[in-house]
Amino acid sequence: MNNKVDLLFERHSLRRYRQEPVDPQDIQTILQAGMSAPSAHNSQPWEFLVVQDKERLSACAGIRKFWGMLSDAPMAILVLANLEGYKGSAREFFLQDCSAAAENMLLAATALGYGGVWLGIYPLEEPQQQLREIFQIPEAVLPVVMLPIGRPETPPEVKRRSTPEKIHYELY
Ligand SMILES: Cc1cc2nc3c(=O)[nH]c(=O)nc-3n(C[C@H](O)[C@H](O)[C@H](O)COP(=O)(O)O)c2cc1C
C-alpha cells in the first residue's frame, strides 16, 4: 500500500469467504481497532462478541434475507451497546459510537488482508431479539451491527466513488 488513504478505497463489502480461520492475533488487532474509535465524551459504550461457532453463525444467517453469507463466514463480530450507567449525550450518541467502531474494524480487516460486510441490526426489533436469544445477551444490551469477516478469494479492487453533487461548500 503506497498511500495510507488507499486503505479506505480498498474496503468493499465482501460476502464470499475462503474457508480458513481468521488468525487469533488478527482478531485481536481488529478488536483493538474497534476500541480505538472516537466516542461521545470518550464514553466507549461498545462491547464486542466474537463468534466462530458454525452453528451459531448459521442460526444468524437465517435471521434476515440478506444475511445468508454468515453461514459461510469463518467468523463474525457482533457490535453491542451496553448503556448501563450512561446518561445524557454519552447515552444518546451510542449509535454513532458503535458505528465508528464497526467501520474501524472493517478497515483494520481490510488492512490485514481480510474483508467483511456491515450488517445493520439496530433499530430493527426482531433481529435484535433473535440475536439476544442465540447469544444470551441481556435485555439492556443492544445488538447494533454484525460484521462477518474472512479472507477474500481475490485481492480487493481499489474503488473511488465520486458524487460531487453531494458536496456543499460554505452554504447548502
Ligand atoms: C447500515 C447498513 C446496513 C447494511 N446491511 C446489509 C445487509 O443486511 N446485507 C448486506 O449484504 N449488506 C449490507 N450492508 C452493506 C451495503 O450493502 C454496502 O455497504 C453498500 O452496498 C456499498 O458497498 P461497499 O460496502 O462495497 O462500498 C449494509 C450497510 C450498512 C451501512
The ligand as an SDF file (V2000), in Angstrom:
LIG
                    3D

 31 33  0  0  0  0  0  0  0  0999 V2000
  -26.4970    0.2040    7.9590 C   0  0  0  0  0  0  0  0  0  0  0  0
  -26.0370   -0.7870    6.9160 C   0  0  0  0  0  0  0  0  0  0  0  0
  -26.7330   -1.9640    6.7670 C   0  0  0  0  0  0  0  0  0  0  0  0
  -26.3090   -2.9190    5.8190 C   0  0  0  0  0  0  0  0  0  0  0  0
  -26.9650   -4.1190    5.7510 N   0  0  0  0  0  0  0  0  0  0  0  0
  -26.5360   -5.0450    4.8810 C   0  0  0  0  0  0  0  0  0  0  0  0
  -27.1450   -6.3440    4.8330 C   0  0  0  0  0  0  0  0  0  0  0  0
  -28.0780   -6.6550    5.5890 O   0  0  0  0  0  0  0  0  0  0  0  0
  -26.6690   -7.2600    3.9430 N   0  0  0  0  0  0  0  0  0  0  0  0
  -25.6430   -6.9650    3.0940 C   0  0  0  0  0  0  0  0  0  0  0  0
  -25.2570   -7.8320    2.3050 O   0  0  0  0  0  0  0  0  0  0  0  0
  -25.0270   -5.7480    3.1070 N   0  0  0  0  0  0  0  0  0  0  0  0
  -25.4390   -4.7970    3.9850 C   0  0  0  0  0  0  0  0  0  0  0  0
  -24.8060   -3.5840    4.0480 N   0  0  0  0  0  0  0  0  0  0  0  0
  -23.6740   -3.2920    3.1230 C   0  0  0  0  0  0  0  0  0  0  0  0
  -24.0980   -2.3720    1.9640 C   0  0  0  0  0  0  0  0  0  0  0  0
  -24.9410   -3.0800    1.0710 O   0  0  0  0  0  0  0  0  0  0  0  0
  -22.8250   -1.8620    1.2540 C   0  0  0  0  0  0  0  0  0  0  0  0
  -22.0220   -1.1480    2.1410 O   0  0  0  0  0  0  0  0  0  0  0  0
  -23.1740   -0.9730    0.0580 C   0  0  0  0  0  0  0  0  0  0  0  0
  -23.8340   -1.7100   -0.9400 O   0  0  0  0  0  0  0  0  0  0  0  0
  -21.9270   -0.3090   -0.5700 C   0  0  0  0  0  0  0  0  0  0  0  0
  -20.9860   -1.2680   -0.9790 O   0  0  0  0  0  0  0  0  0  0  0  0
  -19.4910   -1.2800   -0.4190 P   0  0  0  0  0  0  0  0  0  0  0  0
  -19.5650   -1.5690    1.0810 O   0  0  0  0  0  0  0  0  0  0  0  0
  -18.7980   -2.3820   -1.1720 O   0  0  0  0  0  0  0  0  0  0  0  0
  -18.8930    0.0640   -0.6480 O   0  0  0  0  0  0  0  0  0  0  0  0
  -25.1980   -2.6410    4.9750 C   0  0  0  0  0  0  0  0  0  0  0  0
  -24.5040   -1.4370    5.1410 C   0  0  0  0  0  0  0  0  0  0  0  0
  -24.8910   -0.5270    6.1110 C   0  0  0  0  0  0  0  0  0  0  0  0
  -24.0860    0.7360    6.3200 C   0  0  0  0  0  0  0  0  0  0  0  0
  1  2  1  0
  2  3  1  0
  2 30  2  0
  3  4  2  0
  4  5  1  0
  4 28  1  0
  5  6  2  0
  6  7  1  0
  6 13  1  0
  7  8  2  0
  7  9  1  0
  9 10  1  0
 10 11  2  0
 10 12  1  0
 12 13  2  0
 13 14  1  0
 14 15  1  0
 14 28  1  0
 15 16  1  0
 16 17  1  0
 16 18  1  0
 18 19  1  0
 18 20  1  0
 20 21  1  0
 20 22  1  0
 22 23  1  0
 23 24  1  0
 24 25  2  0
 24 26  1  0
 24 27  1  0
 28 29  2  0
 29 30  1  0
 30 31  1  0
M  END
$$$$
